[in-house]
């Protein structure tokens, strides 16, 4: 059994790869609005997917945490434009208190990669 950990620190790895699946750590973004933070967050997700040998077409599951569910539609507008047509992953979205007060969205992704 091979487990590959990428950008590993004392607390976590940014990517863990095992058996054709890449698990990404939660990503947050910069910006004032939910839309700005979501765009930045998805840009970071995309960079990690590329590092893992994957893409947004290979996402299996996404978990989205919002600091306020009133921002659901604004986040979805950015998400819907980013997800390739026909490649929508299984997804859950909920409200949670995030790590810092200025954060509005966090996204956790699991994706397939070519072995």
Secondary structure, 3 states (H helix, E strand, C coil): CCEEEEEECCCCEEEEEECCEEEECCEECCCCCHHHHHHHHHHHHHHHHHHHCCCCCCEEEEEEEECCHHHHHHHHHHHHHHCCCCCCCEEEEEECCCCCCCCCEEEEEEEECCC
